[in-house]
Amino acid sequence: MIKIWAKTIYDDKITRSYVLKLFEKYDADRFFDYLVEICTEFDIPTPAVTKTHINHYNQFNIVRFKESDFVEAIDFEVLILENASE
């Protein structure tokens, strides 16, 4: 089971929070699909994803998307995805 805790941060406060739960094994090749589902839930634009983002999530169980990772304007400072699986 996959659990990814997503949160948007503005001024050091959580402005949105959501836990994506999927009953399948984590697949790094599907990371972008997981991100799209989270961004759809938040109703925010989807950031550009690089290999560095995926590697950070895979190695450290956390990844941060800053304002510079988004093409469109956003109303938060950072989007954080954190592995919340057991």
C-alpha beads as a LAMMPS data file, in Angstrom:
LAMMPS data file: protein, C-alpha beads

86 atoms
85 bonds

1 atom types
1 bond types

-500.0 500.0 xlo xhi
-500.0 500.0 ylo yhi
-500.0 500.0 zlo zhi

Masses

1 110.0

Atoms # bond

1 1 1 0.000 0.000 0.000
2 1 1 1.246 3.465 -0.918
3 1 1 0.644 6.430 1.349
4 1 1 1.996 9.795 0.252
5 1 1 1.354 12.745 2.535
6 1 1 1.184 15.925 0.469
7 1 1 1.090 19.397 1.950
8 1 1 1.418 22.957 0.752
9 1 1 3.265 25.412 2.945
10 1 1 2.907 29.187 3.091
11 1 1 4.594 31.353 5.710
12 1 1 5.713 28.203 7.630
13 1 1 2.106 26.978 7.951
14 1 1 0.390 24.039 6.272
15 1 1 -2.322 25.425 3.980
16 1 1 -3.427 22.132 2.383
17 1 1 -2.933 18.544 3.442
18 1 1 -3.876 15.281 1.763
19 1 1 -2.838 11.641 2.043
20 1 1 -2.864 9.707 -1.230
21 1 1 -3.640 6.046 -0.513
22 1 1 -3.230 3.448 -3.228
23 1 1 -3.492 -0.307 -2.781
24 1 1 -0.485 -1.174 -4.908
25 1 1 3.299 -1.226 -4.573
26 1 1 5.218 2.003 -5.098
27 1 1 6.558 2.330 -8.629
28 1 1 9.071 5.125 -9.290
29 1 1 8.046 5.121 -12.968
30 1 1 4.543 6.172 -11.889
31 1 1 5.705 9.027 -9.613
32 1 1 4.341 11.646 -12.020
33 1 1 0.923 9.925 -11.999
34 1 1 0.860 10.081 -8.190
35 1 1 1.788 13.761 -8.327
36 1 1 -0.941 14.547 -10.878
37 1 1 -3.553 12.888 -8.660
38 1 1 -2.405 14.936 -5.662
39 1 1 -2.375 18.206 -7.620
40 1 1 -5.841 17.459 -8.968
41 1 1 -7.089 16.917 -5.419
42 1 1 -5.544 20.250 -4.341
43 1 1 -6.716 21.997 -7.539
44 1 1 -3.225 23.360 -8.171
45 1 1 -0.958 23.229 -11.238
46 1 1 1.339 20.241 -11.612
47 1 1 5.042 21.111 -11.238
48 1 1 7.803 20.042 -13.572
49 1 1 9.367 16.800 -12.352
50 1 1 13.057 16.048 -12.789
51 1 1 15.074 12.927 -12.044
52 1 1 16.428 14.776 -9.011
53 1 1 12.912 15.079 -7.562
54 1 1 12.250 11.380 -8.044
55 1 1 15.662 10.433 -6.627
56 1 1 15.093 12.580 -3.521
57 1 1 11.752 10.903 -2.908
58 1 1 13.210 7.428 -3.450
59 1 1 16.305 7.984 -1.299
60 1 1 15.038 10.293 1.455
61 1 1 11.244 9.614 1.409
62 1 1 10.559 13.316 0.905
63 1 1 10.621 15.782 -1.979
64 1 1 9.974 19.533 -2.144
65 1 1 8.651 21.436 -5.140
66 1 1 9.459 25.161 -4.965
67 1 1 7.814 28.019 -6.838
68 1 1 10.469 27.762 -9.558
69 1 1 9.283 24.199 -10.347
70 1 1 5.858 25.499 -11.403
71 1 1 5.089 27.171 -14.732
72 1 1 1.880 28.768 -13.463
73 1 1 1.445 31.057 -10.472
74 1 1 0.855 29.337 -7.120
75 1 1 -0.565 30.552 -3.800
76 1 1 1.966 28.745 -1.579
77 1 1 5.741 28.614 -1.143
78 1 1 6.425 24.882 -1.348
79 1 1 4.664 21.589 -2.099
80 1 1 6.048 18.722 -0.017
81 1 1 5.448 15.023 -0.696
82 1 1 6.432 12.646 2.082
83 1 1 6.294 8.863 2.221
84 1 1 3.771 7.980 4.930
85 1 1 3.743 4.217 4.359
86 1 1 4.447 1.858 7.238

Bonds

1 1 1 2
2 1 2 3
3 1 3 4
4 1 4 5
5 1 5 6
6 1 6 7
7 1 7 8
8 1 8 9
9 1 9 10
10 1 10 11
11 1 11 12
12 1 12 13
13 1 13 14
14 1 14 15
15 1 15 16
16 1 16 17
17 1 17 18
18 1 18 19
19 1 19 20
20 1 20 21
21 1 21 22
22 1 22 23
23 1 23 24
24 1 24 25
25 1 25 26
26 1 26 27
27 1 27 28
28 1 28 29
29 1 29 30
30 1 30 31
31 1 31 32
32 1 32 33
33 1 33 34
34 1 34 35
35 1 35 36
36 1 36 37
37 1 37 38
38 1 38 39
39 1 39 40
40 1 40 41
41 1 41 42
42 1 42 43
43 1 43 44
44 1 44 45
45 1 45 46
46 1 46 47
47 1 47 48
48 1 48 49
49 1 49 50
50 1 50 51
51 1 51 52
52 1 52 53
53 1 53 54
54 1 54 55
55 1 55 56
56 1 56 57
57 1 57 58
58 1 58 59
59 1 59 60
60 1 60 61
61 1 61 62
62 1 62 63
63 1 63 64
64 1 64 65
65 1 65 66
66 1 66 67
67 1 67 68
68 1 68 69
69 1 69 70
70 1 70 71
71 1 71 72
72 1 72 73
73 1 73 74
74 1 74 75
75 1 75 76
76 1 76 77
77 1 77 78
78 1 78 79
79 1 79 80
80 1 80 81
81 1 81 82
82 1 82 83
83 1 83 84
84 1 84 85
85 1 85 86
